[in-house]
């Protein structure tokens, strides 16, 4: 990996060491204490809100994560929220998925000091192709 990053000029080994929270969860790393919602974007099915995606950020941890929330709790069906966090700098991405009947999931974090990221949320009402409802936050 160091040879690849050095060859592309994207990051030095010193910079790569500055990505301490990549793949970790905000709660476990103590990053939720100063969490902020950077963007809140509603996920629609036609004109009906079925969920939302929040792009979360911690100044203390210099890291971002996604929080997707479904507005419907339906047992034994697949109204399942999926969330993604994406760092624009290098395309690093993490995801989360809830269990059936649950409403929330939090993605692992991406470290993004002096970089930008966005979050994407999907509500999948029945697991069939072409029936997902998606929204994406702007990058910040």
C-alpha positions as CSV (number, residue, x, y, z in Angstrom):
1,X,0.0,0.0,0.0
2,X,2.8,2.4,0.8
3,X,4.3,1.9,-2.7
4,X,0.9,2.6,-4.3
5,X,0.2,5.8,-2.3
6,X,3.7,7.1,-2.8
7,X,3.5,6.4,-6.5
8,X,0.2,8.2,-6.9
9,X,1.2,11.0,-4.7
10,X,-2.1,10.7,-2.7
11,X,-0.6,10.2,0.8
12,X,2.7,9.6,2.4
13,X,3.1,7.0,5.1
14,X,3.0,9.8,7.7
15,X,-0.3,11.0,6.3
16,X,-1.7,7.5,6.2
17,X,-1.0,7.2,10.0
18,X,-3.3,10.2,10.5
19,X,-6.3,8.2,9.6
20,X,-6.9,6.7,13.1
21,X,-10.6,6.4,13.1
22,X,-11.2,4.8,9.7
23,X,-13.5,1.8,10.1
24,X,-14.2,2.5,13.8
25,X,-17.5,3.4,15.3
26,X,-18.1,6.9,16.8
27,X,-19.6,5.6,20.0
28,X,-16.6,3.2,20.6
29,X,-14.0,5.9,19.9
30,X,-15.6,8.6,22.0
31,X,-16.5,10.7,18.9
32,X,-20.2,11.2,19.6
33,X,-19.6,13.6,22.5
34,X,-19.3,16.5,20.1
35,X,-21.2,15.0,17.1
36,X,-22.8,17.5,14.7
37,X,-25.3,16.9,11.9
38,X,-23.6,18.5,8.9
39,X,-26.4,17.6,6.5
40,X,-29.9,16.1,7.0
41,X,-31.5,14.7,3.8
42,X,-34.9,13.1,3.6
43,X,-35.4,9.9,1.7
44,X,-38.7,9.9,-0.2
45,X,-41.0,7.3,-1.8
46,X,-42.8,9.5,-4.2
47,X,-44.0,12.4,-2.0
48,X,-43.9,10.3,1.3
49,X,-40.9,10.5,3.5
50,X,-39.7,7.0,4.3
51,X,-36.4,7.9,6.1
52,X,-33.5,10.2,6.3
53,X,-29.7,10.2,6.0
54,X,-27.5,12.4,8.2
55,X,-23.9,13.2,7.6
56,X,-22.4,13.3,11.1
57,X,-19.1,14.8,12.1
58,X,-16.9,15.1,15.2
59,X,-14.4,17.9,15.4
60,X,-12.6,16.2,18.2
61,X,-12.0,13.1,16.0
62,X,-11.9,14.8,12.6
63,X,-14.1,12.0,11.3
64,X,-17.4,11.7,9.6
65,X,-20.1,8.9,9.5
66,X,-23.6,8.3,8.3
67,X,-26.7,7.8,10.3
68,X,-29.7,6.4,8.3
69,X,-33.1,6.2,9.9
70,X,-36.2,4.6,8.5
71,X,-39.6,6.0,9.5
72,X,-41.4,2.7,9.2
73,X,-41.0,-0.2,11.5
74,X,-42.3,-3.3,9.8
75,X,-41.7,-6.7,11.3
76,X,-41.2,-9.7,8.9
77,X,-40.8,-7.4,5.9
78,X,-37.7,-5.8,4.5
79,X,-38.1,-2.1,5.0
80,X,-34.5,-2.1,5.8
81,X,-32.3,1.1,6.1
82,X,-28.8,0.9,4.6
83,X,-26.2,3.6,5.1
84,X,-22.9,4.6,3.5
85,X,-20.2,7.0,4.3
86,X,-17.8,8.0,1.4
87,X,-14.5,9.9,1.6
88,X,-14.0,11.8,-1.6
89,X,-10.2,12.0,-1.3
90,X,-9.5,8.3,-1.9
91,X,-13.0,6.7,-2.3
92,X,-12.8,5.0,1.1
93,X,-16.3,3.8,1.9
94,X,-18.0,2.0,4.8
95,X,-21.6,0.8,5.2
96,X,-24.2,-0.3,7.7
97,X,-27.5,-2.3,7.4
98,X,-30.2,-2.7,10.0
99,X,-32.0,-5.9,10.9
100,X,-35.7,-6.2,9.8
101,X,-37.9,-4.2,12.1
102,X,-35.1,-1.9,13.2
103,X,-35.0,1.8,12.2
104,X,-31.4,3.0,12.6
105,X,-27.9,2.2,11.6
106,X,-24.6,4.1,12.0
107,X,-21.8,3.6,9.6
108,X,-18.2,3.3,10.7
109,X,-16.2,6.5,10.4
110,X,-13.9,7.9,7.8
111,X,-11.2,10.3,9.0
112,X,-11.4,13.4,6.9
113,X,-9.5,16.3,8.2
114,X,-8.9,18.7,5.3
115,X,-10.9,16.4,3.1
116,X,-14.6,16.0,2.1
117,X,-17.1,13.2,2.6
118,X,-20.8,12.5,1.9
119,X,-23.4,10.1,3.3
120,X,-25.9,8.0,1.3
121,X,-29.0,6.3,2.7
122,X,-31.2,3.7,1.1
123,X,-34.6,2.4,2.2
124,X,-35.4,-1.0,0.7
125,X,-39.0,-1.9,1.1
126,X,-39.1,-5.4,-0.3
127,X,-35.6,-6.4,-1.4
128,X,-36.5,-6.4,-5.1
129,X,-34.4,-4.7,-7.7
130,X,-35.6,-1.2,-8.6
131,X,-37.6,-0.6,-5.5
132,X,-35.0,1.1,-3.4
133,X,-35.5,4.7,-2.3
134,X,-32.2,6.6,-2.1
135,X,-30.9,10.0,-0.9
136,X,-27.4,11.4,-0.7
137,X,-26.2,14.4,1.3
138,X,-24.0,17.0,-0.3
139,X,-20.3,16.8,0.3
140,X,-18.9,19.2,2.9
